[in-house]
């Protein structure tokens, strides 16, 4: 059984972004919403078990959503 060598020139890239909106409902109340996309590039697993014929680890993409409010109370001493 012949194992093909991994291409050492493989590159990984992906566009990432953050989109967010906020609104002040009152002087003491802020609402917000955000959507983020993160990316972790693929790598070569070169631990001795993989050796020179190791296959690349695939890249990872993460989509994160956030929704919340911030409120000030007690004359801005508590958030």
N, C-alpha and C positions, 0 to 999 in steps of 0.2 A: 504494500500500500504506500503510495507516494503522497507526501504532504506538500501542498503549494506554499511557497514563501509568502509572507504578508508584505504588501507594498508599503515600504517605509515612507512613501511620499503622500499617503492618504491624509487629507485635511478635512476638518469638520468646521462648519460655520453655520450660523443661524441668526436671523434678525431678532433682537429682543426689544421690548418696549414697556412703557408704563403709561397708562391712561388714567387720569384721576379727575374727579369733580368734587367740589365742596360748595356748601351754601351756608351762610350765616342766617339762621332763622330768627334769632334775636342777638343782642349784644353778648349774651352768655351761652348761646347754643349753636354749635356748628355740626352739620351733618356732612358725611363724606362717603364716596364710593370710588373704588379703584380696581383696575384690572392690570395684572403684570404678567409678562412672559419672560421666563428665565431660561438659560441654556448652559449646560455643562458639556464641554467638548468631549469627544471620545478620546480614549487613550489606548496605549498598547500595554497589555498585561505582561510584563517581563520578569515576573517572579520566577525563580528556577523551575517551577512546575510547567510554566509556559514555554520557557526557553526561546531560542531564536525563531521558532515557527509559530509563536503565539498569535492568536487572532485578536484584532482590535476590539475593545469594549465599545459598544455603541453609544452615541451621544444621548443625553437626556434633555427633555423639554418639560418645563413646569409652568402651568397656568395657575395663577393665584388671584383670588377675588377677595375684596375687603369691603365691608359695609359697617359704618359706625357713627357714633355721635361723640362729641366732646362738649362738656358743659362746665362752666365755672360757677362756683357757689362760695358763700361766706366771704364776700368782697374779694374775689379772685384768690383766696387762700386754699381752695380745694378744687381740683379738676377731676 
